[in-house]
């Protein structure tokens, strides 16, 4: 009898968070010079920081719960 190995749902969540992080970071880099002065804390570039944080979290979950470890 063969034993099938299931893939953890946390792996897919890590992949999704990683994709969202890349998209948010890309949008932040694309709009880096646009509307900086119109927003009160626009010079902090929160979307870039948030994208980097999501990429780190997503990479951790994707690595920690990868199917073939």
N, C-alpha and C positions, 0 to 999 in steps of 0.2 A: 504494500500500500504506500502510495506516495504522499508525502506531507507537503502541502502548499504553504508558502510563506505569504502572509498578508502584509500589505503596505500600510504603515501608520498614517492616520489622518493628519498628524502633526507635520509630516513631510510635505503634504499638499498645502497646508497652511503656511509653512515656511517658503514654499515656492511662490505662493500668492503674495505674501508680504515682500518677498524679494522683488517681484515684478512691480508691485506698487511703489516700492522704494526707488526703483530705476525710473519709473514714469514721473514720480514727483521730483526727483533730482533733475531729470531732464527738463521738466517744465520750469524748475527754479533757475537752472542755468540759462535756458532760453530767454526767460523774462527777467534776467538779472538787472538790466539797466532800465527796464520799463516800469513806470509807476513807483519808483523808489521814494520820490518826494511827496506823493499824494497820500501815502499811508504813514501813520504816526511812527511805527516801529519798522518801517520798510527797509531800513539799512541793516537790520539784523539778518535778513534773508532766511527766514524761518523755514521756508520750503526746502532750501538746500540742506539745512541741518536735519530736518525731519526725514528727508530722503536718505541721507547717509545713515541715520539711526535705523530706519526700516530696512535698509540693505544689510546692515550688520546683524540685526535680529533675524531677518529672513535667511541669511547665510548660515547663521548658527543653527537654526531649526532644520534647514535643509541638510546640513552636514551631520547633525546629531541624530536625525531620524532617517537617514538615507536607507534605501531598501537593501543594498548589498554590502552591509558592513561586517 
